[in-house]
Amino acid sequence: MEGDAFFDTNEGTHQIRLCFTYCNEEQIRCGIKILADAYFAYLKESALQTH
């Protein structure tokens, strides 16, 4: 869920809120890996576009 839904100001536009209450440890680890892979792919793509 987008982070700005949890603020009454314009804060949170560069944040997300993650719910892991019903996830087991393996699902959390898998989710963290997916997020990390997406983040590093974004950084790599951003670096390529600036050169």
C-alpha positions as CSV (number, residue, x, y, z in Angstrom):
1,M,0.0,0.0,0.0
2,E,1.3,3.5,-0.8
3,G,2.7,5.2,2.3
4,D,0.9,8.5,1.8
5,A,-2.4,6.8,2.8
6,F,-1.0,6.7,6.4
7,F,-0.2,10.5,6.7
8,D,-2.5,13.4,6.9
9,T,0.1,15.6,5.2
10,N,2.0,15.2,1.9
11,E,4.5,12.9,3.7
12,G,4.9,9.3,2.7
13,T,4.9,9.7,-1.0
14,H,8.3,7.8,-1.2
15,Q,7.3,5.1,1.2
16,I,5.3,1.9,1.3
17,R,3.6,0.1,4.2
18,L,4.1,-3.6,4.4
19,C,1.9,-6.0,6.3
20,F,3.5,-9.2,7.4
21,T,1.2,-10.2,10.2
22,Y,-0.2,-13.3,8.4
23,C,3.0,-14.3,6.7
24,N,5.3,-17.1,7.8
25,E,9.1,-16.5,8.0
26,E,9.8,-18.0,4.5
27,Q,7.2,-15.8,2.9
28,I,8.8,-12.7,4.6
29,R,12.2,-13.7,3.4
30,C,10.9,-14.3,-0.2
31,G,9.1,-10.9,-0.1
32,I,12.3,-9.1,1.1
33,K,14.3,-10.7,-1.8
34,I,11.7,-9.6,-4.3
35,L,11.7,-6.1,-3.0
36,A,15.6,-6.0,-2.9
37,D,15.8,-7.3,-6.5
38,A,13.4,-4.7,-7.7
39,Y,15.2,-1.9,-5.9
40,F,18.6,-2.9,-7.2
41,A,17.2,-3.3,-10.7
42,Y,15.8,0.2,-10.4
43,L,19.1,1.6,-9.2
44,K,20.9,-0.1,-12.1
45,E,18.5,1.2,-14.6
46,S,18.6,4.7,-13.2
47,A,22.4,4.7,-13.3
48,L,22.4,3.6,-17.0
49,Q,20.0,6.4,-17.9
50,T,22.2,9.1,-16.3
51,H,25.3,8.1,-18.4
